Amino acid sequence: MDHKNIVVIGGSKGIGLAIVEQLVSQNINVTVISRNINEMNTHPLIHYIQKDITRDDLAPGELPEIIDGLVYCPGSIVLKPFKSLSEEQFGEDFAINCLGAVKSIKAALNALKKSESNPGIVLFSTVAVTQGMAFHASIAAAKGAVEGLTKSLAAEFAPTIRVNCIAPSLTNTSLAAKILSSPEKVQAAEQRHPLKTIGNANDLASMAVFLLSDESKWISGQIMHVDGGMSTLRV
Ligand SMILES: NC(=O)c1ccc[n+]([C@@H]2O[C@H](COP(=O)([O-])OP(=O)(O)OC[C@H]3O[C@@H](n4cnc5c(N)ncnc54)[C@H](OP(=O)(O)O)[C@@H]3O)[C@@H](O)[C@H]2O)c1
């Protein structure tokens, strides 16, 4: 993937940061958009743009002229009984998980069309779309929309731009910190998974980097279940 330009929305921490680290280790240029800038800021292959993707617009010319891949990582985990989930919360979750991705894809689309390197878009869903889970109504609704967006855009942009989505189960990042706030909670979460571990950022980043690479040039419109077996196995 030498000399490719990849844009990672939400590449300052968590899974997005692991994606950025894997990409630069392959000598790929990365544009990172996030609200905070981290120490990778000084890396010669990384260009940071500080923005809140739900509020700020991307001005013309801010992104590379040719983009070979786009990953959208911002997301939320707000778990509450349905009666405590306000309509505003549903709106906020939809905004960060789905509308932010829509905005990013719109901003990058012309530059993605110019790529001659099997360009790809990678979005993030959650295991809670395939596997119904109590208290996940808002996030499952928002990510269900992301899965629909993935398939619809994959059809619309074929054969030029591939669009795929990764649906993780619980992964050890700051987003999941509340759910993993004690050794007991971590152990219980591990035991719930058929493969008896929770995910780490690199488990998901490896799939994202694969979906951006030429190795996946015949894959589009797919939801990749990287989830320790959670969505499909009963052991
Ligand atoms: N971790 C899990 O257990 C889990 C499970 C299922 C699905 N997922 C999904 O996987 C994806 C990645 O999750 P993660 O755990 O890596 O999340 P994370 O650790 O919270 O990282 C999210 C990234 O997005 C950026 N971001 C958040 N809001 C933003 C905004 N408004 N504007 C610009 N950048 C923003 C954050 O940077 P700043 O804070 O600097 O802006 C950060 O770089 C998400 O879509 C999540 O829903 C995660």
The ligand as a Gaussian input file, in Angstrom:
#p B3LYP/6-31G(d) Opt

LIG

0 1
 N      -14.769000      -0.182000      22.207000
 C      -15.801000      -1.026000      22.094000
 O      -16.085000      -1.857000      22.986000
 C      -16.664000      -1.020000      20.855000
 C      -17.657000      -1.996000      20.729000
 C      -18.485000      -1.982000      19.601000
 C      -18.317000      -1.012000      18.648000
 N      -17.337000      -0.076000      18.782000
 C      -17.207000       0.959000      17.756000
 O      -15.876000       1.026000      17.268000
 C      -15.575000       2.384000      16.898000
 C      -14.254000       2.804000      17.545000
 O      -14.422000       2.712000      18.961000
 P      -13.258000       3.020000      20.021000
 O      -13.509000       2.122000      21.172000
 O      -11.933000       3.032000      19.358000
 O      -13.663000       4.527000      20.441000
 P      -12.771000       5.643000      21.179000
 O      -11.660000       5.024000      21.945000
 O      -13.755000       6.524000      21.874000
 O      -12.139000       6.461000      19.952000
 C      -12.991000       7.233000      19.136000
 C      -12.158000       8.160000      18.259000
 O      -13.056000       9.071000      17.630000
 C      -12.703000      10.419000      17.957000
 N      -13.925000      11.190000      18.099000
 C      -14.959000      10.973000      18.951000
 N      -15.897000      11.913000      18.778000
 C      -15.443000      12.741000      17.798000
 C      -15.965000      13.908000      17.185000
 N      -17.142000      14.437000      17.551000
 N      -15.235000      14.513000      16.212000
 C      -14.027000      14.011000      15.847000
 N      -13.486000      12.914000      16.394000
 C      -14.190000      12.283000      17.356000
 C      -11.915000      10.299000      19.259000
 O      -10.965000      11.343000      19.389000
 P      -11.192000      12.683000      20.222000
 O      -11.778000      12.295000      21.546000
 O       -9.797000      13.249000      20.274000
 O      -12.105000      13.490000      19.381000
 C      -11.157000       9.000000      19.025000
 O      -10.022000       9.245000      18.226000
 C      -16.788000       3.214000      17.350000
 O      -17.601000       3.496000      16.247000
 C      -17.510000       2.332000      18.323000
 O      -18.904000       2.588000      18.359000
 C      -16.501000      -0.064000      19.862000

